[in-house]
Structures are given as structure tokens and as C-alpha cells.
Amino acid sequence: MTKLSDIDLQVMWNRLIAVVEEQAQVLLRTAFSAIVREAGDLSAGVFDRDGNMLAQAVTGTPGHVNSMAESVKHFIRTFPVETMREGDIYITNDPWMGTGHLNDFVLTTPAFHKGKLVALFSCTSHLMDIGGIGFGPDATDVFMEGLYIPLLKLADNGKLNETLMAMIRANTRLPIDTEGDVYSLAACNDVGCERLSAMMTEFGLDDLDVLSKHILSRSRAAVLDAIAAMPQGSWSNTMTVDGYDEPVVLAATVTVSKTGIHVDFAGTGPASRRGINVPLAYTTAYTVFGLACIVGKDIPNNAGSLAPLTVSAPEDSIVNALKPKPVASRHVIGQMLPDVVFGALRQAIPERVPAEGTSCLWNLNVRGQTEDAGLGNYGFTMAVTSNGGTGARPLKDGLSATAYPSGVKGTPVEIAESITPLIFWRKEFRTDSGGAGKTRGGLGQVIEVGSRIGKPFDLLAAYDRIDHPPRGRDGGKDGAAGAVALKSGVKLKGKGFQLIPPDDRLVVMTPGGGGIGAPTARDKAAVEKDLSEGLISKAGAKVYGG
């Protein structure tokens, strides 16, 4: 093959991104878990033989993608590439070697071209039930949280590990869905392998060595160029969130230098007794994503672009919890970390950084009995994804009912009602919940749900920003605090297992994002528009000077 030009390599790079996006779409369209197929709680990517991520699918979440990037290196260490054969598939849900909790299965498959191993495809998706106490923060160690799969072979030279599959089926309340999700993950990687081989045939490639070097070196250089344009120095920030039994302090020092950006979480509170702890890989995943949103946001995400962004945290702090700490609801703290980093960067580049938002997902993790018990599953278990408002941006309002930083979509009510015995009576924007400011915070939402079969159901609550709502900045107001209650007026806890009576309804009010700038400086036409659309009330308009 002749020497590849930069144009050739760029075309191939773009094609590689298209390959992994098709890989992700296969997972999206074949998954059994609604949180995957409806909300996109997944990741997909391709890696070189050294375990460097070359491309990730646009579809997916940062927590999955950037922690999955480390998982592949663990697989290679345990199963060296020299021993891999066509038809091998590797699996784990180890929170410290995977994506942070047991509900996420990571599958990695070696890709062969003309009989030679040329790459590895990896993918992750969230499975709704893997046994144990269930998808909530109540456990006191990881062993209570469900089935723990170390780094194993799911398939060996094309032969499925039937013993492992039997163990998986036997340790879930949803054996049909869980088995289907495993096959969906495997199929997703298989399609990636097929499309990569076809691409290499089309371009006359025998390996990905030259393309890998190009992708990683160009991406790293682009991020370093973006960092060079920033002020250099160190800035610190703290943020207090609700925690489980007591508030948690999250502290970060961000240091910008010519060689990269380092975030140190020294000063952050200790690990919790409950399942809101975060393994370091997940902490790193969301921290570097937050940095990437500000620095080089248009640069593709891969091992090269991630290399200049580094993270450290004290051992057994809540953002570097060690085994066997419980970690099922690690997203509650982990998804707060971009806001913590933004608070430090705000001191250096305020014109590029938003106010605090809801950050962590406000999912309705529900579980209970169904009318028909003969469908192969034991009742129903579902995470109805829902979100609050994001923080105001320096030049734009925040986004309403939008998941940032996770990026997952909200579960359609019609889907939730079709696969659970629940009925949603309300799902609407929460008036006046966005923090007032020159630019307004995004709105939260009000969700009201009850049983339609006269049976109680469980809420496995994992919410935050109830006691410590998103903060506004530069004169902007705080977003509205979240709240969880029964329609009868009984206040519920923000975290933990709770029973919703069959004759009552669950009411969830998600937080709003913080505002930026004095509300009186807001454009009057924008205030009138908000008022006419019901985003603010007449009483709420008074803070704007109306």
C-alpha cells in the first residue's frame, strides 16, 4: 500500500467513527432494557491492540465511555492479545474494572482481519436487575448489590459459556431481559468487527497501526493547543450535596499547565456506608468529560484527547471508594463532578462556564408485581429516566428537563406505561424552578405516578439537590430544590427503599438549574416569553423587576 496522506487518514478516521456509531445503534435497537433502547444508557468504541480507544460512538454516556476505556486495558492484562482467538468474547461488571457499578455489563471482543487480530471492540449497557438488594443506595457493601462477575470469557473460540449464562439467569428478577441484554451486547460488538473488516478491505489496510498513531497524536496535540490558550494556574472549589445520612463535601483543585490539566479531589469527604460511593474510574470519566466540554469540545473523544486530562483522589474518599464499598448509585455523586470542576474553572474563564445544574439523574427506579406472573420474569423492575434543569450558560439559558452530564434521554411515558403496571398522571415543566438571572437556569419537571392494578410498588430513591439546590452565580438565583412526596402529603426521603401505597401517588419534583447574573438585567422580551409559555408565574416574574 502507498503512503497514506493526511486526507486519506482523516477519511478513514471519520469512517471509523461511523463504524462505532453503527455498533452503538445495534445495541440501542436490540437491547431488552428500556433504559438502553429508550434512553441510550450505553457506550460503544473501538480500541487498538494496546487498548487505546481510537473512536467512540456519539450515542452513549460519558460515564460508560470513559470508564469503559480503562476496562479494555484490564481485559488485555488478564487475556493477552497473543492468546485471543476469533469467536472470543470477554465480560465483566466489576465496578473497579468496569464502569462503576454491577448493573453495567462490559463486553470486549477481539476483531480479526484476514486471520490477524487488528483491534478490539467494547460496549457497555445498563441492565435493570442483577439480583441483590436492587438498583438503589441501601446496601452496605458491594456484595449486597448483586451478581459480581470478574473478568471472564463469555465465549471461547465461538462457544458460549453456558455455565456463566445459567448463573446470570439465576441471579436476576428479570432473567428474560437480562439474558437478552447480554446477547444484544455481543451482537453489537460482532457488527463492529464485521464493519471494520469491510472498511479495511475497502481501503487496502492490513492493520490499524498508522491510523491509530495519526488519531492519537493529532487528538492529543489539538487538546494541548486548546489548553495552551487558557490561563495557567491552580483554582479550587467546594460544593456540598445531600449525601445519604449526612451532607457530602466535594472539593477539587484544578491545575492548568503547558502539559495538561490535572484535577485533584483532595479535601473531598470520606466514603459513605451506603451505595453512593464512586470508584476512581467513574470519577475520572465524568471529571475529564467536564473538562472536555470546556477545553477542545469539538475534538473527538479518544485515548489521545483524554491523555492530557488527569485526575487524582484520596483513597477511600467518596470519589475513590475501595472494594468492597457499596457503589450501586455512584452516579448520584459522580455526575456532580463536572459542576465541581466548573466552579474552579469559573475563576479562570468565567465566560465559558455554566452555573450549577441538577447534574445527577432523577430516575424513578421502581419495582413491583405485575398482573400476569407467567411471562418468565419475576415482576417488573424499571428505571424511568427523568431529569432536572441544567445551569444557565453565560450567553444562553439553561436547558429544561435535560440530563447533563449523563446525556441520556428521558423515558417516554407511553413506554413506561406499556411495560409496567403504572400510570403517569402528570409529567410537565415545573413553573418557576429555573434559577432567575440575566440568563435563566433550566426548569425541572413535576411527575406524578401511581399503580393502575391496585398493588403497591417500590421506589428505590437515589436523588440529590433536595437540601442543597444548584447554586446561581454572579447575582443569579439558585435553582429550585428537588422534592419527593406522596400526593397525600407525606414527605419521602431522597434516598433509599420506600413503598408507594396502591391508593396513593408518587410525586417527584426535579430541581431547576442555577441562574447567572442579576435577574433585573434579563431581557424584558425574554421575561415576557417565559411568562407567556408558563415557565414562570406572575409572582415569579417580580424578581425580574416585572
C-alpha positions as CSV (number, residue, x, y, z in Angstrom):
1,M,0.0,0.0,0.0
2,T,1.3,3.5,-0.8
3,K,2.0,6.0,1.9
4,L,-1.3,7.4,3.4
5,S,-1.8,11.2,3.1
6,D,-3.4,13.2,5.9
7,I,-6.6,13.4,3.8
8,D,-6.7,9.6,3.5
9,L,-6.2,9.2,7.2
10,Q,-8.9,11.8,8.0
11,V,-11.4,9.9,5.8
12,M,-10.6,6.7,7.5
13,W,-10.9,8.3,10.9
14,N,-14.4,9.6,10.1
15,R,-15.3,6.1,8.7
16,L,-14.1,4.5,12.0
17,I,-16.4,6.8,13.9
18,A,-19.3,5.8,11.6
19,V,-18.4,2.1,12.3
20,V,-18.7,2.5,16.1
21,E,-21.9,4.5,15.7
22,E,-23.4,1.6,13.8
23,Q,-22.1,-0.6,16.6
24,A,-24.0,1.5,19.1
25,Q,-27.2,1.6,17.1
26,V,-27.3,-2.2,17.0
27,L,-27.1,-2.2,20.8
28,L,-29.7,0.6,21.0
29,R,-32.2,-1.3,18.8
30,T,-31.8,-4.8,20.2
31,A,-31.5,-4.1,23.9
32,F,-34.2,-5.5,26.2
33,S,-33.7,-2.9,29.0
34,A,-35.7,0.2,28.3
35,I,-33.0,2.4,29.9
36,V,-30.8,1.4,26.9
37,R,-33.2,1.3,24.0
38,E,-35.2,4.4,25.0
39,A,-32.7,6.5,26.9
40,G,-29.4,5.5,25.3
41,D,-27.6,4.4,28.6
42,L,-24.8,2.7,26.8
43,S,-21.3,3.0,25.2
44,A,-19.5,1.6,22.2
45,G,-16.0,2.0,21.0
46,V,-13.0,0.6,19.1
47,F,-9.6,0.1,20.5
48,D,-6.1,-0.7,19.1
49,R,-4.1,-3.8,20.2
50,D,-2.6,-1.8,23.1
51,G,-6.0,-1.0,24.5
52,N,-6.1,2.7,23.4
53,M,-9.6,3.9,22.5
54,L,-9.5,5.1,18.9
55,A,-13.1,6.1,18.5
56,Q,-16.4,6.2,20.5
57,A,-19.9,6.3,19.3
58,V,-21.8,9.6,19.5
59,T,-24.6,7.6,21.1
60,G,-23.8,6.9,24.7
61,T,-22.9,8.3,28.1
62,P,-19.6,9.8,29.3
63,G,-19.6,7.6,32.4
64,H,-19.8,4.5,30.3
65,V,-17.5,5.6,27.5
66,N,-14.6,7.0,29.5
67,S,-14.6,4.2,32.1
68,M,-15.0,1.5,29.5
69,A,-11.8,2.9,28.0
70,E,-10.0,1.6,31.1
71,S,-11.8,-1.7,31.1
72,V,-10.2,-2.8,27.8
73,K,-6.8,-2.5,29.4
74,H,-7.8,-4.7,32.2
75,F,-9.1,-7.3,29.8
76,I,-5.8,-7.2,27.9
77,R,-3.8,-7.6,31.1
78,T,-5.8,-10.7,32.0
79,F,-6.2,-12.1,28.5
80,P,-3.1,-11.0,26.5
81,V,-3.8,-10.3,22.8
82,E,-1.5,-13.1,21.7
83,T,-3.9,-15.6,23.3
84,M,-7.1,-14.1,21.7
85,R,-8.9,-16.1,19.0
86,E,-11.8,-15.4,16.7
87,G,-15.0,-16.0,18.5
88,D,-13.7,-15.0,21.9
89,I,-15.8,-12.6,24.0
90,Y,-14.8,-11.2,27.4
91,I,-17.2,-9.9,30.1
92,T,-17.2,-8.2,33.4
93,N,-19.3,-6.0,35.6
94,D,-16.6,-5.4,38.2
95,P,-17.2,-1.8,39.4
96,W,-13.5,-1.1,39.8
97,M,-12.5,-2.6,36.4
98,G,-15.7,-1.7,34.6
99,T,-18.0,1.3,34.7
100,G,-18.5,1.8,38.4
101,H,-21.4,-0.5,39.5
102,L,-22.7,-4.0,39.0
103,N,-25.6,-3.1,36.8
104,D,-23.3,-2.3,33.8
105,F,-22.0,-5.2,31.8
106,V,-18.9,-4.6,29.7
107,L,-18.2,-6.9,26.8
108,T,-15.0,-6.8,24.8
109,T,-14.5,-8.7,21.5
110,P,-11.2,-9.1,19.5
111,A,-11.6,-8.0,15.9
112,F,-9.8,-10.0,13.2
113,H,-9.0,-9.2,9.6
114,K,-7.6,-11.8,7.2
115,G,-6.9,-14.0,10.3
116,K,-4.9,-11.3,12.1
117,L,-6.1,-9.5,15.3
118,V,-6.2,-5.8,14.4
119,A,-8.4,-4.2,17.1
120,L,-10.9,-4.8,19.9
121,F,-14.5,-3.6,20.1
122,S,-16.0,-2.9,23.5
123,C,-19.5,-2.0,24.6
124,T,-21.5,-1.4,27.8
125,S,-25.1,-1.2,28.7
126,H,-27.1,-0.9,31.9
127,L,-29.1,-4.0,32.9
128,M,-32.1,-3.3,35.0
129,D,-31.7,-6.1,37.6
130,I,-28.7,-8.2,38.5
131,G,-30.1,-9.5,41.8
132,G,-29.1,-8.5,45.3
133,I,-30.9,-5.6,47.0
134,G,-31.7,-4.0,43.7
135,F,-30.7,-0.8,41.9
136,G,-30.7,1.6,44.9
137,P,-28.3,3.0,47.5
138,D,-29.3,1.0,50.6
139,A,-26.6,-1.7,50.5
140,T,-23.7,-1.6,52.9
141,D,-21.2,-3.4,50.7
142,V,-20.9,-4.3,47.1
143,F,-21.8,-8.0,47.7
144,M,-25.3,-7.0,48.7
145,E,-25.8,-5.2,45.5
146,G,-26.0,-8.1,43.1
147,L,-24.2,-10.7,41.0
148,Y,-20.4,-9.8,40.7
149,I,-18.8,-11.1,37.5
150,P,-15.0,-10.9,37.4
151,L,-13.0,-10.7,34.1
152,L,-14.2,-13.9,32.4
153,K,-14.7,-15.4,28.9
154,L,-18.3,-15.2,27.8
155,A,-17.4,-17.2,24.7
156,D,-14.3,-19.2,23.8
157,N,-13.5,-19.6,20.1
158,G,-17.2,-19.2,19.3
159,K,-18.5,-21.5,22.0
160,L,-20.8,-19.7,24.5
161,N,-20.0,-20.2,28.3
162,E,-23.4,-21.8,29.1
163,T,-22.4,-22.1,32.8
164,L,-21.9,-18.4,33.1
165,M,-25.2,-17.7,31.3
166,A,-27.0,-20.0,33.7
167,M,-25.5,-18.2,36.6
168,I,-26.6,-14.8,35.2
169,R,-30.2,-16.0,34.5
170,A,-30.4,-17.5,38.0
171,N,-29.4,-14.2,39.8
172,T,-31.8,-11.7,38.4
173,R,-35.5,-10.9,38.8
174,L,-35.6,-10.3,35.1
175,P,-34.0,-13.5,33.5
176,I,-35.6,-12.9,30.1
177,D,-34.4,-9.3,29.8
178,T,-31.0,-9.9,31.3
179,E,-30.2,-12.8,29.0
180,G,-31.4,-10.8,26.0
181,D,-29.3,-7.8,27.0
182,V,-26.1,-10.0,27.1
183,Y,-26.8,-11.3,23.6
184,S,-27.5,-7.7,22.5
185,L,-24.1,-6.6,23.7
186,A,-22.4,-9.5,22.0
187,A,-24.2,-8.7,18.7
188,C,-23.2,-5.1,18.9
189,N,-19.5,-6.0,19.0
190,D,-19.9,-8.6,16.2
191,V,-21.3,-5.9,13.9
192,G,-18.4,-3.6,14.8
193,C,-15.9,-6.4,13.9
194,E,-17.7,-7.1,10.5
195,R,-17.8,-3.4,9.6
196,L,-14.2,-2.8,10.5
197,S,-13.0,-5.7,8.3
198,A,-15.1,-4.4,5.4
199,M,-13.6,-0.9,5.9
200,M,-10.0,-2.3,5.9
201,T,-10.7,-4.2,2.8
202,E,-12.1,-1.1,1.1
203,F,-9.1,1.0,2.0
204,G,-6.5,-1.8,1.5
205,L,-5.4,-1.8,5.1
206,D,-3.6,-4.8,6.7
207,D,-3.6,-3.2,10.2
208,L,-4.6,0.0,12.0
209,D,-1.1,0.9,13.2
210,V,-0.6,4.1,11.1
211,L,-4.2,5.2,11.5
212,S,-4.0,4.7,15.3
213,K,-0.9,6.8,15.6
214,H,-2.5,9.5,13.5
215,I,-5.7,9.6,15.6
216,L,-3.9,9.6,18.9
217,S,-1.2,12.1,18.1
218,R,-3.5,14.6,16.3
219,S,-6.1,14.5,19.1
220,R,-3.5,14.9,21.9
221,A,-1.9,17.8,20.1
222,A,-5.3,19.5,19.5
223,V,-6.2,19.3,23.2
224,L,-2.7,20.6,24.2
225,D,-3.2,23.6,21.8
226,A,-6.6,24.3,23.4
227,I,-5.0,24.1,26.9
228,A,-2.2,26.4,25.8
229,A,-4.7,29.2,25.1
230,M,-6.0,29.0,28.7
231,P,-4.7,30.9,31.7
232,Q,-2.2,28.8,33.7
233,G,-2.5,28.3,37.4
234,S,-4.5,26.5,40.1
235,W,-8.0,27.1,41.2
236,S,-10.1,25.4,43.9
237,N,-13.8,24.9,44.5
238,T,-16.0,23.1,47.0
239,M,-19.6,22.0,46.6
240,T,-21.9,20.5,49.3
241,V,-24.5,17.9,48.3
242,D,-27.1,16.0,50.2
243,G,-25.3,12.6,50.7
244,Y,-27.2,9.7,52.3
245,D,-27.3,10.2,56.0
246,E,-25.4,13.5,56.1
247,P,-24.1,16.1,53.6
248,V,-21.1,15.4,51.5
249,V,-18.4,17.9,50.7
250,L,-16.9,17.6,47.2
251,A,-13.6,19.6,46.8
252,A,-11.4,20.0,43.7
253,T,-8.3,21.8,42.7
254,V,-7.8,22.3,39.0
255,T,-4.3,22.9,37.8
256,V,-3.7,24.1,34.2
257,S,-0.2,23.8,32.8
258,K,1.5,23.5,29.5
259,T,1.4,19.7,29.8
260,G,-2.3,19.3,30.6
261,I,-5.0,19.8,33.2
262,H,-4.9,17.9,36.5
263,V,-7.9,17.7,38.9
264,D,-7.1,16.7,42.5
265,F,-10.1,15.9,44.7
266,A,-8.1,16.2,48.0
267,G,-10.4,17.6,50.7
268,T,-13.4,15.6,49.5
269,G,-15.4,13.8,52.1
270,P,-14.9,10.1,53.1
271,A,-16.6,7.1,51.6
272,S,-20.2,6.5,52.7
273,R,-21.7,3.5,54.4
274,R,-24.3,3.4,51.6
275,G,-24.2,2.9,47.9
276,I,-23.4,6.4,46.7
277,N,-19.7,5.8,46.6
278,V,-17.7,6.3,43.3
279,P,-14.9,4.1,42.0
280,L,-12.0,6.2,40.7
281,A,-12.6,5.1,37.1
282,Y,-16.1,6.6,37.1
283,T,-14.8,9.7,38.9
284,T,-12.2,10.1,36.2
285,A,-14.7,9.5,33.4
286,Y,-17.1,12.4,34.4
287,T,-14.3,14.7,35.5
288,V,-12.5,14.6,32.2
289,F,-15.8,14.9,30.3
290,G,-16.5,18.1,32.2
291,L,-13.1,19.4,31.3
292,A,-13.5,18.3,27.6
293,C,-16.8,20.3,27.4
294,I,-14.8,23.4,28.1
295,V,-11.5,22.6,26.5
296,G,-11.5,21.3,23.0
297,K,-15.2,20.4,22.9
298,D,-15.1,19.8,19.1
299,I,-12.1,17.3,19.4
300,P,-13.2,13.7,19.0
301,N,-13.0,11.7,22.3
302,N,-10.3,9.0,22.3
303,A,-7.2,8.0,24.2
304,G,-5.2,10.8,22.6
305,S,-7.6,13.6,23.6
306,L,-8.0,12.2,27.1
307,A,-4.3,11.8,27.8
308,P,-3.6,15.4,28.9
309,L,-6.5,15.4,31.3
310,T,-5.7,13.6,34.6
311,V,-7.4,13.0,37.9
312,S,-6.4,12.0,41.4
313,A,-8.4,11.5,44.6
314,P,-7.5,10.3,48.2
315,E,-8.1,6.6,48.7
316,D,-11.4,5.7,50.3
317,S,-12.8,9.2,49.8
318,I,-16.3,9.1,48.3
319,V,-14.8,9.7,44.9
320,N,-12.2,7.0,45.2
321,A,-14.1,4.3,47.1
322,L,-12.3,1.0,47.5
323,K,-13.7,-2.5,47.3
324,P,-16.0,-3.7,49.0
325,K,-17.7,-0.3,49.5
326,P,-21.3,-0.2,48.0
327,V,-21.4,1.7,44.7
328,A,-24.8,1.0,43.1
329,S,-25.9,4.6,42.9
330,R,-22.4,6.0,42.1
331,H,-24.0,8.3,39.6
332,V,-25.5,10.5,42.3
333,I,-22.1,11.8,43.3
334,G,-20.1,11.0,40.1
335,Q,-22.4,13.2,37.9
336,M,-21.9,16.1,40.2
337,L,-18.2,16.3,39.4
338,P,-18.3,18.4,36.3
339,D,-20.1,21.1,38.3
340,V,-17.3,20.9,41.0
341,V,-14.7,21.4,38.2
342,F,-16.7,24.2,36.6
343,G,-16.7,26.1,39.9
344,A,-12.9,26.1,39.8
345,L,-12.6,27.0,36.1
346,R,-15.1,29.8,36.6
347,Q,-12.4,31.7,38.4
348,A,-10.2,31.5,35.3
349,I,-12.6,31.5,32.4
350,P,-16.0,32.7,33.6
351,E,-17.2,33.4,30.1
352,R,-17.1,29.7,29.2
353,V,-18.5,28.0,32.3
354,P,-22.2,27.4,33.2
355,A,-23.9,27.7,36.6
356,E,-24.6,24.6,38.6
357,G,-27.4,22.3,37.4
358,T,-29.3,19.3,38.7
359,S,-26.4,17.2,37.5
360,C,-27.4,13.7,38.8
361,L,-30.2,11.9,37.1
362,W,-33.6,11.9,38.9
363,N,-34.6,8.4,37.7
364,L,-37.8,6.7,39.0
365,N,-36.3,3.4,40.0
366,V,-39.4,1.3,40.5
367,R,-40.1,-2.3,41.2
368,G,-43.2,-4.4,42.0
369,Q,-45.7,-7.1,41.0
370,T,-47.5,-7.4,37.7
371,E,-50.9,-8.7,36.8
372,D,-49.6,-11.6,34.8
373,A,-46.8,-13.6,36.6
374,G,-46.3,-16.1,33.8
375,L,-44.1,-14.1,31.5
376,G,-40.7,-15.5,32.6
377,N,-39.7,-12.5,34.8
378,Y,-40.4,-12.1,38.5
379,G,-42.5,-8.9,38.5
380,F,-41.2,-5.7,36.9
381,T,-38.2,-3.5,37.5
382,M,-37.6,-0.3,35.6
383,A,-35.6,2.9,35.7
384,V,-37.8,5.6,34.3
385,T,-35.2,8.2,33.3
386,S,-36.1,11.8,34.2
387,N,-34.0,14.9,34.7
388,G,-34.0,18.4,36.2
389,G,-32.7,21.6,34.7
390,T,-29.1,22.5,33.7
391,G,-27.4,25.6,34.9
392,A,-27.6,28.8,32.9
393,R,-24.9,29.4,30.4
394,P,-23.0,32.8,30.1
395,L,-24.9,33.7,26.9
396,K,-27.9,31.3,27.0
397,D,-30.5,30.0,29.4
398,G,-30.0,26.5,30.8
399,L,-31.8,23.5,29.3
400,S,-35.0,22.3,30.9
401,A,-35.5,18.6,31.9
402,T,-32.2,17.7,30.3
403,A,-29.7,15.2,31.5
404,Y,-26.3,16.8,31.8
405,P,-23.7,15.5,32.1
406,S,-25.0,12.0,31.5
407,G,-26.7,12.8,28.2
408,V,-29.4,10.1,28.5
409,K,-32.9,10.8,27.1
410,G,-36.0,10.8,29.2
411,T,-38.1,7.6,29.1
412,P,-41.3,8.2,27.2
413,V,-44.4,7.9,29.4
414,E,-46.0,5.6,26.8
415,I,-43.1,3.2,27.0
416,A,-43.1,3.1,30.8
417,E,-46.8,2.5,30.9
418,S,-46.7,-0.3,28.3
419,I,-44.1,-2.4,30.3
420,T,-45.1,-1.6,33.9
421,P,-48.4,-1.6,35.7
422,L,-48.1,2.1,36.4
423,I,-50.0,5.1,35.2
424,F,-48.4,8.6,34.8
425,W,-50.9,11.3,35.8
426,R,-48.6,14.3,35.3
427,K,-45.3,15.0,33.6
428,E,-44.8,18.7,32.9
429,F,-42.4,21.5,33.4
430,R,-42.1,22.8,37.0
431,T,-43.0,26.5,36.8
432,D,-40.5,28.9,38.5
433,S,-38.0,26.1,39.1
434,G,-35.2,27.6,36.9
435,G,-33.0,30.0,38.9
436,A,-33.7,33.6,37.9
437,G,-30.8,35.6,36.3
438,K,-29.7,37.5,33.2
439,T,-29.6,34.0,31.8
440,R,-32.1,31.7,33.5
441,G,-31.5,28.2,34.8
442,G,-33.3,25.3,33.1
443,L,-36.6,24.1,34.5
444,G,-37.2,20.9,36.4
445,Q,-40.3,18.9,36.0
446,V,-43.2,17.5,38.0
447,I,-44.0,13.8,37.7
448,E,-47.0,12.1,39.3
449,V,-47.4,8.3,39.1
450,G,-49.5,5.6,40.6
451,S,-50.4,2.0,40.3
452,R,-53.1,1.0,37.8
453,I,-53.6,-2.5,39.2
454,G,-54.3,-1.8,42.8
455,K,-50.9,-3.0,44.1
456,P,-48.1,-1.2,45.9
457,F,-44.8,-0.7,44.2
458,D,-41.3,0.0,45.5
459,L,-39.3,3.2,44.9
460,L,-35.6,2.8,45.2
461,A,-34.9,6.5,45.5
462,A,-31.4,8.0,44.6
463,Y,-32.0,11.7,44.5
464,D,-29.9,14.8,45.4
465,R,-30.2,18.6,45.3
466,I,-33.0,18.4,47.8
467,D,-31.2,20.1,50.8
468,H,-28.5,21.7,48.6
469,P,-30.1,23.0,45.4
470,P,-28.0,24.1,42.3
471,R,-26.3,27.4,43.1
472,G,-26.6,30.5,40.9
473,R,-23.6,32.8,40.3
474,D,-22.8,36.4,39.7
475,G,-26.1,37.5,41.2
476,G,-28.1,34.7,39.6
477,K,-30.6,32.9,41.9
478,D,-30.4,29.2,42.9
479,G,-32.5,26.7,41.1
480,A,-35.5,25.2,42.9
481,A,-34.7,22.3,45.3
482,G,-35.9,18.9,44.4
483,A,-38.7,17.1,46.4
484,V,-40.2,13.6,46.7
485,A,-43.5,13.0,48.3
486,L,-46.9,11.2,48.2
487,K,-49.8,13.1,46.8
488,S,-51.5,12.6,50.2
489,G,-48.8,15.0,51.5
490,V,-46.4,12.5,53.1
491,K,-42.8,13.6,52.6
492,L,-40.5,10.9,51.3
493,K,-36.7,10.5,51.7
494,G,-34.4,11.5,48.8
495,K,-32.6,8.2,49.1
496,G,-33.5,4.7,50.0
497,F,-36.1,2.0,49.6
498,Q,-39.7,3.2,50.1
499,L,-43.1,1.6,49.5
500,I,-45.7,3.5,47.5
501,P,-49.3,2.5,48.6
502,P,-51.7,1.4,45.9
503,D,-54.2,4.1,46.9
504,D,-51.8,7.0,46.7
505,R,-49.5,8.5,44.1
506,L,-45.8,9.3,44.0
507,V,-45.0,12.9,43.2
508,V,-41.4,13.8,42.1
509,M,-40.3,17.4,41.6
510,T,-36.9,17.6,40.0
511,P,-34.6,20.6,40.6
512,G,-34.0,23.6,38.4
513,G,-30.6,24.9,37.3
514,G,-29.0,28.0,38.8
515,G,-29.1,31.4,37.1
516,I,-26.2,33.7,36.0
517,G,-26.2,37.5,36.5
518,A,-28.7,39.8,38.1
519,P,-32.3,38.9,37.2
520,T,-33.1,42.6,36.6
521,A,-30.6,42.6,33.7
522,R,-32.6,39.9,31.8
523,D,-34.0,41.0,28.5
524,K,-37.6,42.1,29.0
525,A,-38.8,40.2,25.9
526,A,-37.3,37.0,27.3
527,V,-39.2,37.5,30.6
528,E,-42.4,38.1,28.7
529,K,-41.8,35.0,26.6
530,D,-41.2,32.9,29.7
531,L,-44.4,34.2,31.3
532,S,-46.5,33.5,28.2
533,E,-45.2,30.0,28.0
534,G,-45.8,29.3,31.6
535,L,-42.2,28.8,32.5
536,I,-42.5,31.5,35.2
537,S,-45.6,32.7,37.1
538,K,-46.7,36.3,37.5
539,A,-45.3,36.1,41.1
540,G,-42.1,34.6,39.8
541,A,-41.7,37.5,37.2
542,K,-41.4,40.0,40.0
543,V,-37.8,39.1,40.7
544,Y,-37.0,40.3,37.2
545,G,-38.4,43.7,38.0
546,G,-41.8,43.0,36.3
